[in-house]
Amino acid sequence: MVKGMDIAAECVSGTIGPKGLNVYFSDSLTPSIINDGVKIAQQVKLEDPEEDLGAYIIRNVTGQTLDDCGDGTTTTAVLTHAIIHEALKRPENPMVVKQSLKEAGDKVLKILAKQSVKLKKEDREKVALISSEDKQIAKLITEIIDKLGEKAVVNVEDSKTFVTDYEIVDGYEAGVGFMSPHFITDKKGSRAVYENIPILVIEKKISGLVDISPLFEMFQKENISSCIIVCEDIDDTMLGIFVASNIGGVGTDGKFHQFKNIVIRATGWLLHDIEGATGAKAISPTNGVTPQNFKKEFLGDAKKVICTANTTLFTTDGKSAKQYAGLLEMEAENDPNQFSAKKTKERAAKLRGGVAVLRIAASTDQERIYLREKADDAVKATKAAIEEGVVEGGGMCLWRIAQEIKPKTIGEEILKKALQAPLRKILENAGLDYTSIILDLPLKMGYNVKDDVYQDFFESGVIDPSKVERIAVENAVSAASTFITSFATITDLPNDKK
C-alpha cells in the first residue's frame, strides 16, 4: 500500500510550485497535459490491487479537497504523503498516533487562523494570477467578482473565437448535483451538460412506475426525449430505470427508445427556488398538479444545464427567476422573524445575481484545456480567499507553523516535520537546495521561487487562501489516520485469465 501511495503522491507532487512540471496523460481518445493534482491522482490506477489501495488514498483525499474548496489538491497530496511516512516511523500503537495527530491538527488550525489576514480588494487579482498563471484570465476573474459580488457564479468554457472574454447571463446555481455518476455526459469534466432542455419538478418521492407513467405518456405524445428531473427523493429501483433510459433499449413496441435525463434530489426552499428559477410548475399535493393532469406548459426551461456531483447550474432567460425573486422579497418584507427574512433576501439576491460565462481561448486544444482547468481553479481560489482571508503562499505558511510548534506530543512531532514538505517540494521542483534556502531566509520573508528572490510575500502578492490551507491540513490528517490504522487488506483474488 505504501508503494502505491508513493507512486500516486510523487506523480502529483512533481507539479507543485511555479516551476513544477506537467503530467502527460495517455487517453485513448485525446491525450492530455495536466497540472491539476486531483485529475492526476484520479488517473493513477495500479495493476497490483494492494498497491492500488495505497494510490486510492491519494485519489480519495485530493477528491475530498476538490469537493470542499476546489483548490489545494496538490498540497493535500504532498501533506498526506509526508504525514503517513512520518507516522509509520513511530513505534507507538497506531490508534494512539491517530488520536495525537488529530489533537495536533487542531492546534495547527488555530495557529493558521491567527496567521490569516483579510484579503484586500486590490489583491484579488494576485490570488487569481497565482492559480491561473495567466494575467488576462486573472484580470477577467477579478472583473467578474467585482461586478457580480463575492459569491459570483462563474462557468468556465472553451471560447469559439481566438479571444478570451466573458459574458454575464441569467442563471441560477443550486447546491445539489446528480444522484448517480452514470448521468455524466462529459467524462473529462465529470459533469453532465445539456442545452435547451425542459425541467420537471416533483415535490414528492418517486416510489414506483405509477408516479411517472402518465408523465412519460405525455412526453411521448409531445415528442419530448430529454428532461432534467428534480424531485424530493426517489426509490433506488426507479433511479436505476432513469439511468438505464439514458442508454436506451428496445421497448415492448419493438422500437428503440432513449430518454436522456438527469435526476436531482432537492427539498424544501431549494426545490422551490429551482422551480421559480426555471419557470416550472411542480407536481405537488399543495397545488393540485398530479402526474395524471400534468401538462407540457408546466415544464420549466433552461438554455443550458451543467450538473456535477455537488452543484447544478441552470442558464435561463431570467424572466421567471426575477419574477420569483420579487415574490421572495415581498415575503421577506412581511416576515417578522429577522433571521428567516435575511435568508429569504439572500435567496432572492441569488436568483437575481446572474452567471458569468468565462470563455478561454488558446492556439491549441491542449493549451486551451490546460488554461481552462487553471481558470476554474483560480475562480475557486479567489472566492475562498475572499471567504476566509489569505496567508503566505509558496509553502511558507505551513513552514512557519512548523517552526512555531514546540513538539510535546507524537502528533506534534509528526506534523512539525510534515508541514515543511510542501515548501521542500516546491524548492526541489525548482532545482534548489532546501537547506541552503532556509539557512539564508531573512526574518519575516519567504523565497519566491518564480523570481528567485527573498521577499515579503504579503507585499509581493505571493498569497494563498486560508481556507485552502485549512482544508488541506484537515483532509491530510484524516486520510493519514485512516491509512496508518489499517492492518490488513482484502482484495479480489488475482486471475491470470483476465
C-alpha positions as CSV (number, residue, x, y, z in Angstrom):
1,M,0.0,0.0,0.0
2,V,2.8,2.4,0.8
3,K,4.4,1.7,-2.6
4,G,1.1,2.5,-4.4
5,M,0.6,5.6,-2.3
6,D,4.2,6.8,-3.1
7,I,3.6,6.3,-6.8
8,A,0.4,8.4,-6.8
9,A,1.7,11.1,-4.5
10,E,5.0,11.5,-6.3
11,C,3.2,11.8,-9.6
12,V,1.2,14.6,-8.2
13,S,3.9,16.4,-6.2
14,G,6.1,17.0,-9.2
15,T,3.7,19.7,-10.3
16,I,3.7,21.8,-7.1
17,G,5.0,25.3,-7.3
18,P,5.6,27.8,-10.1
19,K,8.4,25.7,-11.5
20,G,6.6,22.4,-11.1
21,L,6.1,20.5,-14.3
22,N,3.2,18.8,-16.0
23,V,1.9,15.2,-16.4
24,Y,1.2,13.8,-19.8
25,F,-1.8,11.5,-19.5
26,S,-2.4,8.9,-22.2
27,D,-6.1,8.9,-23.1
28,S,-7.4,6.5,-25.7
29,L,-9.3,9.4,-27.3
30,T,-7.4,12.6,-26.5
31,P,-4.0,12.6,-24.7
32,S,-3.9,15.4,-22.1
33,I,-1.2,17.5,-20.5
34,I,-2.4,18.2,-16.9
35,N,-1.2,20.1,-13.9
36,D,-4.1,19.6,-11.6
37,G,-3.4,17.5,-8.5
38,V,-6.8,15.8,-8.3
39,K,-7.0,15.0,-12.0
40,I,-3.5,13.5,-12.0
41,A,-4.4,11.4,-8.9
42,Q,-7.6,10.1,-10.5
43,Q,-5.7,8.7,-13.4
44,V,-3.2,6.7,-11.3
45,K,-4.7,3.2,-11.4
46,L,-2.3,0.4,-10.5
47,E,-2.4,-3.2,-11.7
48,D,-1.5,-4.7,-8.3
49,P,-4.7,-4.5,-6.2
50,E,-2.9,-3.9,-2.9
51,E,-0.7,-1.1,-4.4
52,D,-3.8,0.4,-5.8
53,L,-5.4,0.6,-2.3
54,G,-2.4,2.9,-1.5
55,A,-3.0,5.0,-4.6
56,Y,-6.7,5.2,-3.7
57,I,-5.8,7.1,-0.5
58,I,-4.3,9.9,-2.7
59,R,-7.2,9.7,-5.2
60,N,-9.7,10.0,-2.4
61,V,-8.1,12.7,-0.3
62,T,-7.5,15.0,-3.3
63,G,-11.1,14.4,-4.4
64,Q,-12.3,15.4,-1.0
65,T,-10.3,18.6,-1.1
66,L,-11.7,19.4,-4.5
67,D,-15.3,19.0,-3.1
68,D,-14.5,21.1,0.0
69,C,-12.9,24.1,-1.6
70,G,-12.0,23.4,-5.3
71,D,-8.3,24.1,-4.9
72,G,-5.2,22.9,-2.9
73,T,-5.4,19.3,-4.1
74,T,-1.6,19.1,-4.8
75,T,-0.7,20.5,-1.4
76,T,-3.1,17.9,0.1
77,A,-1.4,15.0,-1.6
78,V,2.1,16.2,-0.6
79,L,1.0,16.7,3.1
80,T,-0.8,13.3,3.2
81,H,2.3,11.6,1.8
82,A,4.6,13.3,4.3
83,I,2.3,12.6,7.4
84,I,2.0,8.9,6.5
85,H,5.7,8.4,6.2
86,E,6.4,10.3,9.5
87,A,3.7,8.4,11.3
88,L,4.9,5.0,10.1
89,K,8.3,5.6,11.7
90,R,6.6,5.8,15.1
91,P,6.8,2.7,17.4
92,E,3.6,3.6,19.3
93,N,0.3,1.9,18.7
94,P,-1.3,3.4,15.5
95,M,-4.6,4.3,17.4
96,V,-2.5,6.3,19.9
97,V,-0.7,8.0,16.9
98,K,-4.1,8.7,15.3
99,Q,-5.5,10.5,18.4
100,S,-2.4,12.5,18.9
101,L,-2.4,13.5,15.2
102,K,-6.0,14.8,15.5
103,E,-5.1,16.9,18.6
104,A,-2.0,18.3,16.9
105,G,-4.0,19.0,13.7
106,D,-6.5,21.1,15.7
107,K,-3.6,23.1,17.2
108,V,-2.2,23.7,13.7
109,L,-5.5,25.0,12.5
110,K,-5.7,27.5,15.4
111,I,-2.2,28.9,14.5
112,L,-3.3,29.0,10.9
113,A,-6.4,31.1,11.8
114,K,-4.1,33.6,13.6
115,Q,-1.8,34.0,10.6
116,S,-4.7,34.7,8.3
117,V,-5.4,38.3,7.1
118,K,-8.4,39.7,5.3
119,L,-8.0,39.8,1.5
120,K,-7.8,43.4,0.2
121,K,-9.9,44.1,-2.8
122,E,-6.8,45.2,-4.8
123,D,-5.2,41.9,-4.0
124,R,-7.9,39.7,-5.5
125,E,-6.2,39.6,-8.9
126,K,-2.9,38.4,-7.3
127,V,-4.7,35.3,-5.9
128,A,-6.3,34.6,-9.3
129,L,-2.9,35.1,-11.0
130,I,-1.1,32.5,-8.8
131,S,-3.7,29.8,-9.6
132,S,-4.4,30.7,-13.3
133,E,-0.8,31.5,-14.3
134,D,-2.3,33.9,-16.8
135,K,-2.6,37.7,-16.3
136,Q,-5.5,38.1,-18.7
137,I,-7.6,35.4,-17.1
138,A,-6.8,36.7,-13.6
139,K,-7.9,40.2,-14.7
140,L,-11.2,38.9,-16.1
141,I,-12.0,36.8,-13.0
142,T,-11.4,39.9,-10.8
143,E,-13.7,42.0,-13.0
144,I,-16.4,39.3,-12.8
145,I,-16.3,39.2,-9.0
146,D,-16.3,43.0,-8.8
147,K,-19.5,43.0,-10.9
148,L,-21.4,40.1,-9.5
149,G,-20.2,40.1,-5.9
150,E,-18.1,37.8,-3.7
151,K,-20.4,34.8,-4.3
152,A,-20.3,35.2,-8.1
153,V,-21.1,32.0,-10.1
154,V,-18.6,31.6,-12.9
155,N,-18.8,28.9,-15.6
156,V,-15.5,28.3,-17.5
157,E,-15.9,27.2,-21.1
158,D,-13.9,27.0,-24.3
159,S,-14.0,30.1,-26.5
160,K,-15.3,29.7,-30.1
161,T,-13.1,32.6,-31.1
162,F,-9.4,33.5,-30.6
163,V,-10.3,35.9,-27.7
164,T,-10.5,35.1,-24.0
165,D,-13.5,37.0,-22.7
166,Y,-16.6,36.7,-20.6
167,E,-20.4,37.3,-20.7
168,I,-22.9,37.9,-17.9
169,V,-26.0,35.7,-18.5
170,D,-29.2,35.0,-16.5
171,G,-28.9,31.8,-14.4
172,Y,-29.2,30.1,-11.1
173,E,-26.8,27.7,-9.3
174,A,-28.3,25.2,-6.9
175,G,-26.2,23.4,-4.3
176,V,-27.2,19.9,-5.4
177,G,-26.0,17.6,-8.1
178,F,-26.8,14.5,-10.0
179,M,-27.8,11.4,-7.9
180,S,-25.6,9.0,-9.9
181,P,-22.3,9.4,-11.8
182,H,-24.0,7.4,-14.6
183,F,-25.7,10.6,-15.7
184,I,-22.3,12.1,-16.7
185,T,-22.0,13.1,-20.4
186,D,-18.7,14.9,-20.2
187,K,-16.3,12.3,-18.6
188,K,-13.2,14.6,-18.6
189,G,-15.1,17.3,-16.7
190,S,-17.0,14.8,-14.6
191,R,-20.3,16.6,-15.4
192,A,-23.5,16.3,-17.3
193,V,-24.2,19.0,-19.8
194,Y,-27.4,19.6,-21.8
195,E,-28.7,22.6,-23.9
196,N,-32.3,23.7,-24.3
197,I,-33.8,21.1,-22.0
198,P,-37.1,21.1,-20.1
199,I,-37.2,20.9,-16.3
200,L,-39.6,18.7,-14.4
201,V,-40.1,19.4,-10.7
202,I,-41.8,16.8,-8.4
203,E,-42.5,17.8,-4.8
204,K,-42.7,14.2,-3.6
205,K,-40.8,10.9,-3.7
206,I,-40.8,8.9,-6.9
207,S,-41.6,5.5,-5.5
208,G,-42.8,3.5,-8.5
209,L,-43.8,3.5,-12.1
210,V,-47.3,4.6,-11.2
211,D,-45.7,8.0,-10.2
212,I,-44.2,8.6,-13.6
213,S,-46.0,6.5,-16.3
214,P,-48.6,9.3,-17.1
215,L,-45.7,11.7,-17.5
216,F,-43.9,9.5,-20.0
217,E,-47.1,9.1,-21.9
218,M,-47.2,12.9,-22.2
219,F,-43.5,13.1,-23.1
220,Q,-44.1,10.6,-25.9
221,K,-47.1,12.4,-27.2
222,E,-45.3,15.8,-27.2
223,N,-42.1,14.2,-28.7
224,I,-40.0,15.2,-25.6
225,S,-36.9,12.9,-25.5
226,S,-34.9,14.6,-22.7
227,C,-35.6,16.2,-19.3
228,I,-34.0,17.3,-16.0
229,I,-35.9,15.8,-13.2
230,V,-35.9,17.5,-9.8
231,C,-37.6,15.5,-7.0
232,E,-37.7,15.3,-3.2
233,D,-36.5,11.7,-3.3
234,I,-36.5,8.6,-5.5
235,D,-36.5,4.9,-4.9
236,D,-33.3,3.1,-5.9
237,T,-35.1,0.9,-8.4
238,M,-36.6,3.9,-10.1
239,L,-33.3,5.7,-10.2
240,G,-31.9,2.7,-11.9
241,I,-34.7,2.9,-14.5
242,F,-33.8,6.6,-15.3
243,V,-30.1,5.7,-15.5
244,A,-30.9,2.9,-17.9
245,S,-33.2,5.1,-20.0
246,N,-30.1,7.3,-20.8
247,I,-28.6,4.3,-22.6
248,G,-31.9,3.2,-24.2
249,G,-33.2,-0.1,-25.5
250,V,-35.9,-1.8,-27.4
251,G,-39.4,-1.3,-25.9
252,T,-42.5,-3.5,-25.9
253,D,-43.5,-1.9,-29.2
254,G,-40.3,-3.3,-30.8
255,K,-38.9,0.2,-31.3
256,F,-35.7,1.7,-29.8
257,H,-36.4,4.2,-27.0
258,Q,-33.9,6.5,-25.3
259,F,-34.8,9.2,-22.8
260,K,-31.8,11.5,-21.9
261,N,-32.2,12.8,-18.3
262,I,-30.6,13.8,-15.0
263,V,-32.2,13.1,-11.7
264,I,-31.5,15.7,-8.9
265,R,-32.7,15.5,-5.4
266,A,-33.8,18.8,-3.7
267,T,-36.1,19.5,-0.8
268,G,-37.8,22.5,0.9
269,W,-36.9,26.0,-0.3
270,L,-34.2,24.8,-2.6
271,L,-36.7,22.8,-4.6
272,H,-39.0,25.8,-4.8
273,D,-36.1,28.1,-5.9
274,I,-35.3,25.7,-8.8
275,E,-38.9,25.7,-9.7
276,G,-39.0,29.5,-9.6
277,A,-35.7,30.0,-11.4
278,T,-36.8,27.7,-14.4
279,G,-40.4,28.7,-14.5
280,A,-41.6,25.2,-13.7
281,K,-44.9,24.3,-12.0
282,A,-44.2,21.4,-9.7
283,I,-46.2,18.2,-9.3
284,S,-47.3,18.8,-5.6
285,P,-50.0,17.9,-3.2
286,T,-50.4,21.6,-2.4
287,N,-51.2,23.0,-5.8
288,G,-53.4,20.2,-7.3
289,V,-50.9,19.3,-10.0
290,T,-50.7,15.5,-10.4
291,P,-48.9,13.1,-12.9
292,Q,-52.4,12.5,-14.4
293,N,-53.3,16.1,-15.1
294,F,-49.7,17.4,-15.8
295,K,-49.3,19.5,-19.0
296,K,-46.4,20.4,-21.2
297,E,-46.6,24.0,-20.2
298,F,-45.9,23.0,-16.5
299,L,-42.3,22.2,-17.5
300,G,-39.6,24.7,-16.8
301,D,-37.0,25.8,-19.4
302,A,-33.2,26.1,-19.3
303,K,-31.0,27.2,-22.1
304,K,-28.2,25.2,-20.6
305,V,-27.8,22.9,-17.6
306,I,-24.3,21.9,-16.2
307,C,-24.6,19.4,-13.5
308,T,-21.8,18.0,-11.2
309,A,-21.9,15.8,-8.2
310,N,-22.4,18.8,-5.9
311,T,-23.9,21.7,-8.0
312,T,-26.3,22.3,-10.9
313,L,-26.1,25.5,-12.9
314,F,-29.3,26.5,-14.8
315,T,-28.8,29.1,-17.5
316,T,-32.2,30.7,-18.2
317,D,-33.9,33.7,-19.8
318,G,-34.1,35.3,-16.3
319,K,-37.8,36.3,-16.5
320,S,-39.1,33.6,-14.2
321,A,-36.2,34.0,-11.8
322,K,-36.7,37.7,-11.4
323,Q,-40.4,37.4,-11.0
324,Y,-40.0,34.7,-8.3
325,A,-37.2,36.8,-6.7
326,G,-39.8,39.7,-6.4
327,L,-42.2,37.4,-4.6
328,L,-39.5,36.3,-2.2
329,E,-38.6,40.0,-1.5
330,M,-42.2,40.7,-0.6
331,E,-42.3,37.7,1.6
332,A,-39.1,38.9,3.4
333,E,-40.6,42.4,4.0
334,N,-43.6,40.9,5.7
335,D,-41.7,38.3,7.8
336,P,-41.4,39.4,11.5
337,N,-38.5,36.9,12.0
338,Q,-35.3,38.7,11.2
339,F,-33.3,35.6,10.7
340,S,-35.7,33.9,8.2
341,A,-36.2,37.3,6.5
342,K,-32.5,37.7,5.9
343,K,-32.3,34.2,4.5
344,T,-35.2,34.9,2.1
345,K,-33.5,38.1,0.9
346,E,-30.3,36.1,0.2
347,R,-32.2,33.6,-1.9
348,A,-33.8,36.5,-3.9
349,A,-30.4,38.1,-4.4
350,K,-29.0,34.8,-5.7
351,L,-31.9,34.5,-8.2
352,R,-31.3,38.0,-9.5
353,G,-27.5,37.8,-9.5
354,G,-26.8,36.2,-12.9
355,V,-24.0,33.9,-14.0
356,A,-20.7,34.8,-15.7
357,V,-19.5,32.6,-18.6
358,L,-15.7,32.9,-18.9
359,R,-14.6,31.7,-22.3
360,I,-10.9,30.5,-22.6
361,A,-9.1,30.9,-26.0
362,A,-5.7,29.3,-27.0
363,S,-3.8,28.4,-30.1
364,T,-4.0,24.6,-29.5
365,D,-6.5,22.3,-27.9
366,Q,-4.0,21.1,-25.3
367,E,-3.2,24.7,-24.2
368,R,-6.9,25.6,-24.0
369,I,-7.7,22.6,-21.8
370,Y,-4.8,23.5,-19.6
371,L,-5.8,27.1,-19.2
372,R,-9.5,26.2,-18.7
373,E,-8.6,24.0,-15.8
374,K,-6.3,26.6,-14.3
375,A,-9.0,29.3,-14.7
376,D,-11.5,27.1,-12.9
377,D,-9.0,26.7,-10.0
378,A,-8.4,30.4,-10.0
379,V,-12.1,31.2,-9.6
380,K,-12.4,28.8,-6.6
381,A,-9.2,30.0,-5.0
382,T,-10.2,33.7,-5.3
383,K,-13.7,33.1,-3.8
384,A,-12.1,31.0,-1.0
385,A,-9.6,33.9,-0.3
386,I,-12.5,36.3,0.0
387,E,-14.4,34.0,2.3
388,E,-11.7,33.2,4.9
389,G,-8.7,35.5,4.2
390,V,-5.2,34.8,3.0
391,V,-1.9,33.6,4.3
392,E,1.6,33.5,2.9
393,G,1.8,31.3,-0.2
394,G,4.6,29.2,-1.7
395,G,4.5,26.7,1.2
396,M,5.7,29.4,3.6
397,C,2.6,29.5,5.8
398,L,2.8,25.8,6.7
399,W,6.6,26.1,7.1
400,R,6.2,28.9,9.6
401,I,3.6,26.9,11.6
402,A,6.1,24.1,11.7
403,Q,8.7,26.4,13.2
404,E,6.3,27.7,15.8
405,I,5.4,24.2,17.0
406,K,7.5,23.1,20.1
407,P,6.6,19.4,20.0
408,K,5.4,17.8,23.2
409,T,3.3,15.0,21.7
410,I,3.7,12.3,19.0
411,G,1.3,14.2,16.7
412,E,3.1,17.5,17.0
413,E,6.4,15.8,16.2
414,I,4.9,14.3,13.1
415,L,3.3,17.5,11.9
416,K,6.3,19.6,12.6
417,K,8.2,17.6,10.0
418,A,5.4,17.0,7.6
419,L,4.3,20.7,7.3
420,Q,7.7,21.5,5.8
421,A,7.1,19.1,2.9
422,P,5.2,21.5,0.6
423,L,8.0,24.1,0.7
424,R,10.7,21.4,0.4
425,K,9.0,20.0,-2.7
426,I,8.4,23.5,-4.3
427,L,12.1,24.2,-3.9
428,E,13.1,20.7,-5.1
429,N,10.9,21.2,-8.3
430,A,12.8,24.4,-9.0
431,G,16.2,22.6,-8.6
432,L,17.0,24.4,-5.4
433,D,18.6,23.1,-2.2
434,Y,16.1,23.3,0.7
435,T,18.7,23.6,3.5
436,S,20.6,26.4,1.8
437,I,17.5,28.5,1.1
438,I,16.2,28.1,4.7
439,L,19.6,29.0,6.3
440,D,19.7,32.3,4.4
441,L,16.0,33.1,4.9
442,P,15.6,36.7,6.2
443,L,13.2,37.4,9.1
444,K,9.5,37.6,8.0
445,M,10.4,36.9,4.4
446,G,9.8,34.0,2.0
447,Y,11.7,32.7,-1.0
448,N,9.9,33.5,-4.3
449,V,10.8,30.5,-6.5
450,K,9.4,32.1,-9.6
451,D,11.6,35.2,-9.4
452,D,14.5,33.7,-7.4
453,V,14.4,36.3,-4.7
454,Y,13.7,36.7,-0.9
455,Q,10.7,39.0,-0.3
456,D,7.8,39.8,1.9
457,F,5.1,37.6,0.5
458,F,2.1,39.8,1.5
459,E,3.6,42.8,-0.1
460,S,4.6,41.0,-3.3
461,G,1.3,39.1,-3.6
462,V,2.5,35.6,-3.1
463,I,-0.5,34.6,-1.1
464,D,-2.8,31.6,-0.7
465,P,-6.4,31.3,0.6
466,S,-6.5,30.4,4.3
467,K,-9.5,28.1,3.5
468,V,-7.4,26.1,1.0
469,E,-4.6,25.6,3.5
470,R,-7.1,24.7,6.3
471,I,-8.8,22.1,4.2
472,A,-5.5,20.6,3.0
473,V,-4.4,20.1,6.6
474,E,-7.7,18.7,7.8
475,N,-8.0,16.2,4.9
476,A,-4.4,15.2,5.0
477,V,-4.5,14.4,8.8
478,S,-7.8,12.5,8.3
479,A,-6.5,10.4,5.3
480,A,-3.2,9.6,7.0
481,S,-5.0,8.5,10.2
482,T,-7.1,6.1,8.1
483,F,-4.0,4.7,6.4
484,I,-1.9,4.1,9.4
485,T,-4.7,2.3,11.4
486,S,-5.2,-0.3,8.6
487,F,-3.6,-3.6,9.5
488,A,-4.9,-5.9,6.7
489,T,-6.1,-5.6,3.1
490,I,-8.9,-7.6,1.3
491,T,-8.8,-7.6,-2.5
492,D,-10.0,-9.7,-5.3
493,L,-8.1,-12.9,-5.9
494,P,-5.8,-12.4,-9.0
495,N,-7.0,-14.2,-12.1
496,D,-4.4,-14.9,-14.8
497,K,-7.2,-15.3,-17.4
498,K,-8.3,-11.7,-17.0
